[in-house]
Amino acid sequence: MPNVQIIVRRSPRDPRKGLLQAGSLRFPCALGRSGTSIFKREGDGATPVASMRLLFAYQPARRIAGLVLPLPVRRPRADLGWCDAPGHAAYNRPVRLPFAASHETLCRSDRLYDAVVVLDWNVSSRARGKGSAIFLHVAKPGYAPTEGCVAVSARDFRRLAPYLAASSRLTVLR
């Protein structure tokens, strides 16, 4: 499905939750613990208000049955991390663990990263301190807030998968 807009709107009742729309599909989603922000900064817990390309995905084998993504898919290794240290040369890039600087581990046991789409927030054109590791991933039970990502249930991720192409954009509205 080329050129699909995936739209995320904040809930008026709870800025840490939202509604994700792709074509005729609509799903609840989790947003950052600080809601959304047009002034995204590293560690602020906000989901950036932006229109972001979908770059690629990490998908561990056998985690979400029947999930096929039209994006380039990489299989995460146990030593895969993502640098979130603004002063480091690898800031907002995948890194190999162990890694001395601050980072996120991409192989998790809690199933949140059973499918991860890397969004082009501060990746293609990187600026120190503007935020890192902004992903679309699987939500915690009850859609608990993220650290700045957008998260949907595993069931909804499977239904959303056909829309997750490199020509699509995920747009978080204010």
Secondary structure, DSSP 8 states (H G I E B T S, - for coil): -TT-EEEEEE-SS-TTEEEEEETTEEEEEE-BTTBEESS--TTS--EE-SEEEEEEEE--TTSSTT---SS-EE---TTEEEE--TTSTTTTSEEESS-SS-EEESS-SSSTTSSEEEE-SSSSS--TTS----EEEE--GGG--BSS-EEE-HHHHHHHGGG--TT-EEEE--
